[in-house]
């Protein structure tokens, strides 16, 4: 009985170690997706995208869409336009604000 209890204790003690060794490396497809995620995240950070604009950009970018840069610019334009509307800017003030907002 003692041997059985000892065997059970040892198997439980070493099972996490066995599980750690059994962990597989990511596949080539998974590595590519991880790299794409890293790149898209970096691009979104450089463009200082937040909220819905960032979500839209990340979605397009992760799909590998060629229009991801255009879409990001459209999202940025939409956000800047909303901000200008909230500030009730018109004429030259609006143009100046939009210009600076779109530049980042």
ABEGO torsion letter per residue (X at the ends): XAAAAAAAAAAAAAAAAAAAAABBBBBAAAAAAAAAAAAAAAAAAAAGBBEAAAAAAAAAAAAGBAAAAAAAAAAAAAAAAAAAAAAGBBEAAAAAAAAAAAAX
